[in-house]
């Protein structure tokens, strides 16, 4: 089997698809970047002189912002003022030839620009429009701005993260990223449906709806009379044992079970405590969750007497899921990524920069390693290509 990095050069499976992105920060840009990775032409339309707000978060990547580099390689940047008649004419010509428009502008912004999705669907019936918002259209808070933290808070995610009395935002922007992945899949379904029917579509995606979907197990618990789930730090409120434990050499091991059968192996083969298998206090997952503190004390004491390698070797032999608690620098140098060829280089205005291959990559699919664009780098070329005929 070829290495995961052995992807052919040339056109990707989305070659010939033209995507227009009106995106800021994460959700729309990440969805569009995945399309670009697989061969779509993505024209990112940015405000002249300012551009995507993510360009200015920091200068971590040789002066470029870490967010922007992550989210925007492989795209063209056209700096167009959509309130200027000449630039608007270019944009309208660009959009008329596009297959996809993906946007996550502020509430009402598309309408104020004369680009309301339903109106676009009438004017450009083959266009697939993905309109990302914070809270959807309608309802008492549809007017609110929506950043990842705000939507995580509104959607209950922060209340499940951290520890009791100390809620926390997930360290990664899960609301933004999950929304981007729904947007990416919606584009692909929209294009497939257009192939069948000849018609495009409008796909509204609300970040709150995405978070609500990901909260499914917790929602079901409260909908059907259960208690409000409480955060448990490095763990899950629904499963035990499932958490992080310090080891004798100053490391932290993460151990988990997902069934009563796994718990029996955990107790018998890992902890070498067969009496715990028959202990009715821990017989079923609900019992173990109810006695989480007591059970965690048993597991913590066992781990504290052993080095990380010894714990992990024993866990592997017992068929128990385990991991080392890594930092971001550990991930950057992780041998599992390096040995599988998951890293590549893409060009940028300041030279080559590191990027990961797309997580979902079919055998034989080419990946386009396009550069990170400077603000407005492709404006003149886009104006020339999409200038109205009467100019």
ZIKA-V412280 format. One record per pair of residues at least 12 apart in sequence whose C-alpha atoms are under 7 Angstrom apart, sorted by the first residue. I is the first residue (numbers start at 1). J is the second residue. Records with the same first field share a line. If there is no record, write none. Layout:
I: J, J
This chain:
3: 340
4: 340, 341
5: 340, 341, 342
7: 364, 365, 366, 367
8: 364, 365, 366
9: 366
10: 366
11: 39, 366
12: 38, 39, 365, 366, 367, 368
13: 38, 39, 365
14: 38, 39, 40
15: 39, 40
16: 40
17: 40, 41, 99
18: 40, 41, 42, 98, 99, 100
19: 40, 41, 42, 43, 98, 99, 100, 101
20: 42, 43, 44, 95, 98, 100, 101, 102
21: 42, 43, 44, 45, 101, 102, 103
22: 44, 45, 102, 103, 104, 105
23: 103, 104, 105
24: 52, 53, 54, 104, 105
25: 52, 53, 54
26: 71, 176
27: 176, 177, 179, 180
28: 102, 103, 104, 180
29: 71, 72
30: 71, 180
31: 180, 181, 183, 184
33: 71, 72, 73, 74
36: 74, 75
37: 74, 367, 368, 369
38: 366, 367, 368
39: 367, 368
42: 75, 76
43: 75, 76, 77, 78
44: 75, 76, 77, 78
45: 77, 78, 79, 80
46: 77, 78, 79, 80
47: 79, 80, 81
48: 79, 80, 81
51: 375
54: 67, 68
55: 68
62: 350
69: 372
72: 372
73: 370, 371, 372, 373
74: 368, 369, 370, 371, 372
75: 370, 372, 373
76: 373, 378
77: 373, 374, 375, 376, 377, 378, 379
78: 376, 377, 378, 379, 382
79: 375, 376, 379
89: 388
90: 383, 386, 387, 388
93: 386, 388
94: 386
96: 124
98: 127
99: 127, 128
100: 127, 128, 129
101: 128, 129, 130
102: 129, 130, 131
103: 130, 131, 132
104: 131, 132, 133
106: 145
107: 133, 143, 145
117: 129, 202
121: 201, 202
125: 199, 200
126: 198, 199, 200
127: 200, 201
128: 187, 190, 200, 201, 202
129: 201, 202, 203
130: 183, 202, 203, 204
131: 203, 204, 205
132: 204, 205, 206
133: 205, 206, 207
134: 146, 206, 207, 208
135: 206, 207, 208
136: 205, 206
148: 173, 175, 176
149: 169
151: 175, 207, 208
152: 175, 211
155: 208, 211, 212
159: 231
160: 229, 230, 231
161: 231, 233
162: 231, 232, 233
163: 231, 232, 233
164: 230, 231
175: 207, 211
178: 210
179: 207, 210
238: 289
239: 258, 285, 289
240: 257, 285, 288, 289, 292
241: 256, 257, 295, 296
242: 255, 256, 257
243: 255, 256
245: 300, 303
246: 300, 303, 304
247: 303, 304, 305, 306, 307, 308
248: 304, 305, 306, 307
249: 307, 308
251: 308
252: 324, 325
253: 308, 322, 323, 324, 325
254: 322, 323, 324, 325
255: 321, 322, 323
256: 321, 322
257: 320, 321
260: 284, 285
264: 277
265: 318
266: 320
269: 318
270: 314, 315, 318
271: 302
342: 356, 357
343: 355, 356, 357
344: 356, 357
346: 369, 370, 371
347: 370, 371, 372
348: 371, 372, 373
349: 374
